[in-house]
Amino acid sequence: MPLTTIDPTAALVVVDLQKGIVPALTDAQVTASVKQATHLATEFRRHGLPVILVNVTGRAPGRTDTGRSANSAAPPAGWADLIDELDVRPTDHLITKRRRSAFHDTGLDTLLQDLGVTQVVLTGIATSSGVESTARSASDHGYHVVLVTDAMGDPDPEAHRHSVERVFPKLGETATTAEVVDMVEATR
């Protein structure tokens, strides 16, 4: 289903494009997704639409099958800093999360409400983790959700494909960066 519109009060939400995550992922699809996400940030800023940049500094304190736990060593200094390519601006809104979803205990929903946002446009890493969890929460909170599939990446290509093909159509509309940029232009 094609993208139907970009609401007058849409916001771009960029998930986990930070120095401790992005450089470790050298897959071409992930590299391309970073370029697309930064392009979207530039376009949203140009049109006066909110840009929300999310980083992560923690994880849920439960045990998992992958062996990671909340008691892991602290990440190195600068690990949570946003990548330089995002060209953070004073008008951007910064959200730090400590769980998968950018909505969990961060104030993101309150910020979006205060800005009058009705639609979130999601990009970032990892498709099947932070992006999907944030998309689920955005849907649960009643936002229109747009998932920019070429502006997100995952270290596991199969997990990325599953989220894009099976999960995202149930949570919102999927689109490419070009489709979103064209729609932003058409609706402004």
C-alpha positions in Angstrom: 0.0 0.0 0.0 1.5 3.3 -1.0 2.1 6.2 1.4 -1.2 8.1 1.6 0.0 11.4 3.1 2.3 13.2 5.4 0.3 14.9 8.2 0.7 18.7 8.8 2.1 17.7 12.2 4.4 14.8 11.3 7.7 14.2 13.1 10.8 12.3 12.0 12.1 9.9 14.7 15.6 8.5 14.1 16.4 5.6 16.3 19.9 4.6 17.6 22.2 6.1 15.0 25.0 6.5 17.4 28.7 6.1 17.5 28.7 2.9 19.5 26.4 1.1 17.1 26.7 2.4 13.5 30.5 1.9 13.0 30.2 -1.7 14.0 27.7 -2.4 11.2 29.5 -2.4 7.9 26.8 -4.2 5.8 26.0 -2.2 2.7 22.3 -2.1 3.5 23.0 -0.6 6.9 25.4 2.0 5.4 22.8 3.0 2.8 20.1 3.3 5.5 22.2 5.8 7.5 22.6 7.9 4.4 18.8 7.9 3.8 18.0 8.7 7.4 20.3 11.7 7.4 18.7 12.8 4.1 15.3 12.6 5.7 16.5 14.6 8.7 17.8 17.4 6.4 14.4 17.4 4.5 12.3 17.5 7.7 14.4 20.4 9.1 14.1 22.3 5.8 10.3 22.1 6.0 10.2 23.1 9.7 9.0 19.6 10.8 10.3 18.2 14.1 13.3 15.9 14.1 13.7 13.7 17.1 17.0 11.9 17.5 17.0 8.9 19.8 20.0 7.2 21.4 20.2 4.3 23.8 22.2 4.0 27.0 20.7 0.9 28.6 18.7 -2.3 28.3 16.0 -4.1 30.2 17.3 -5.8 33.3 16.2 -9.3 32.4 18.1 -12.4 31.4 17.9 -13.4 27.7 18.9 -16.4 25.6 21.5 -14.3 23.9 23.4 -14.0 27.1 23.3 -10.2 27.5 22.3 -8.9 30.8 21.9 -5.5 32.5 25.0 -6.3 34.5 27.2 -6.0 31.4 30.2 -3.7 31.5 29.5 0.0 30.9 30.0 1.1 27.3 33.0 3.2 26.5 32.9 7.0 26.6 31.1 8.5 23.5 29.3 5.2 22.8 25.9 6.8 23.0 26.9 10.0 21.1 24.9 10.5 17.9 26.8 10.0 14.6 28.3 13.1 13.0 26.4 12.5 9.8 23.1 13.5 11.6 24.4 17.0 11.9 22.5 17.7 15.1 20.9 21.1 15.1 19.6 23.2 18.0 16.0 22.7 16.8 16.3 18.9 17.0 14.8 17.1 20.0 17.0 14.6 21.8 15.6 11.5 23.5 17.7 9.0 25.5 16.1 5.6 26.0 17.1 2.8 28.3 15.0 0.1 26.7 14.1 -1.0 23.1 11.2 1.4 22.6 11.8 5.2 22.4 8.5 5.6 24.1 9.3 3.6 27.3 9.9 6.0 30.2 11.5 8.7 28.0 8.8 11.5 27.7 8.6 11.0 23.9 4.8 10.7 23.9 4.5 13.9 26.0 6.9 15.7 23.6 5.0 14.6 20.6 1.7 15.7 22.1 3.2 19.1 23.1 4.3 19.5 19.5 0.9 18.6 18.2 2.3 15.6 16.3 -0.2 13.1 14.8 2.2 11.1 12.6 5.7 9.6 13.3 8.1 8.8 10.4 10.5 6.1 11.7 14.1 5.3 10.6 17.1 3.9 12.3 18.9 0.8 13.6 18.0 -2.0 14.3 14.9 -2.6 12.2 13.9 -5.7 14.3 14.7 -4.2 17.7 14.6 -0.4 18.5 12.8 0.6 15.3 10.1 -2.1 15.5 9.6 -1.7 19.2 9.2 2.1 18.8 6.8 1.5 15.9 4.7 -0.8 18.0 4.6 1.8 20.8 3.7 4.6 18.4 0.9 2.5 17.0 -0.3 1.7 20.5 -0.3 5.4 21.4 -2.5 6.2 18.4 0.0 7.9 16.0 -0.1 7.4 12.3 3.1 5.5 11.6 5.3 5.6 8.5 8.2 3.2 8.3 10.9 4.2 5.9 12.2 0.9 4.9 15.4 2.0 3.1 16.3 4.3 6.0 16.6 1.5 8.5 19.0 -1.4 8.9 19.6 -4.5 10.9 22.7 -6.6 11.5 20.4 -9.6 10.7 19.1 -9.3 7.1 16.4 -11.9 7.7 15.2 -10.1 10.8 15.0 -6.9 8.8 13.1 -8.6 6.0 10.6 -10.1 8.5 9.9 -6.8 10.2 9.5 -5.0 6.9 7.3 -7.6 5.2 5.4 -9.1 8.1 5.2 -6.7 11.0 5.3 -3.2 9.6 2.3 -3.4 7.3 0.2 -4.1 10.5 1.6 -1.1 12.3 1.5 1.6 9.7 2.4 2.5 6.1 5.8 1.6 4.6 7.6 3.8 2.2 11.0 4.7 0.7 12.9 7.8 1.5 12.1 9.2 -2.0 8.4 8.6 -1.4 8.5 10.4 1.9 10.5 13.3 0.6 8.1 13.6 -2.4 5.1 13.5 -0.1 6.6 16.1 2.2 7.2 18.4 -0.8 3.6 17.8 -2.1 2.0 18.5 1.3 3.9 21.7 2.2 
